[in-house]
Amino acid sequence: MVWEENKEYLPYEEESKEEIGEAAIPLLCTMLGAKHEEVRAASAATLWVLAYKSDSNCEAINECGGIQRLVQLLSDSNDAVVEKAVGAIANLAINRMNVLGCL
């Protein structure tokens, strides 16, 4: 994970990551389809951070359709959006249940 490039999107406190994720993940997954590329990039970057070493957040992202939306962003015309989506997908792929749920 390229933490230094994404730390602006979410204050990193391990104890609160699940709490933040529980409240924010459904909205962030919806925002992946936003009209403005900056919103799509920021949403994907935040999911990237939330998915890092957090099985519960990975499962929540999968449950709200986030993986499919992130995969759709791989064909986005903005390179920053694609980069953030790839990072989020990489962190999600570490969780075996997410991978199996997409097959």
C-alpha positions, 0 to 999 in steps of 0.5 A: 500500500502506498500509505504516504500518498493516501493518508490525506484521505483518512486519519489513520488510527487503527482503533477507529478504522472499523468504526469509520468504515462501518459508517462510511463504506456504503456512502463511499461505494456509492460515490465511486460512481460520481460524475466528478473524477476527484470524487471517484479518486478520493472515494477509491483512495479512502476504500484503499485505506479502509481495506488495509488489514481490516477483514470487517471493512473488506467484507463491508465493501464487498457486501455493498457492491464496492468490488464490482464498482472498483473493477468498473473504475479500472477503465476510467479515463483518469489515471488517478482514479484507476491507480486508487481503484487498483490499490483498493482492489489489491487490499481487498484481494488479500481477503480470501472471502472477497475473492471467492464472493466475486467468482 
